[in-house]
Amino acid sequence: MRAVVQRVSEASVDIGGTRRAHISTGMLVLLGIEVGDTEEDLEWICGKVARLRIFPDAEGVMNVDVAQAHGELLLVSQFTLHASTAKGNRPSYMRAARPEEAVPLYLRAKQRFTELLGRPVRTGEFGADMQVALVNNGPVTVIIDSKLRE
């Protein structure tokens, strides 16, 4: 499981010209679910993202997590995070989990983030053609992979 976490001043998801979700200060989390990902991967990545200290404290040092910063979280499914470009220039998405496997984990991630943050999590729509807009604050972007655990 992979997550691209971006600290944002605001972010939104539109689907078919309609605003699906919007957040102010917080994190946009693009989540890619890989074939074979488990509940253990989900627990690890959700915990790591929720505790990620990328918001400034009183001295301006990145030392505060999203809950402490009273920030919001926008979760967007992103199967292309598991693209392979090993052969040629057309990415292969064979490592991305099929919807039957990915949707339950995506919905569980939404639930787990809600539990960890103590507030509702906004989302895109799994499998939809989404237009994601954001203002990356910093910029701060962190990539987290449950298989690498760096």
Secondary structure, DSSP 4 states (H G I P E B T S, - for coil): -EEEEEEEEEEEEEETTEEEEEESSEEEEEEE-BTT--HHHHHHHHHHHHT---EE-TTS-EEE-TTTTT-EEEEEE-GGGG-B-SSSSS-B-TTBPPHHHHHHHHHHHHHHHHHHHTS--EE--TTS-EEEEEEEEEEEEEEEETTT--
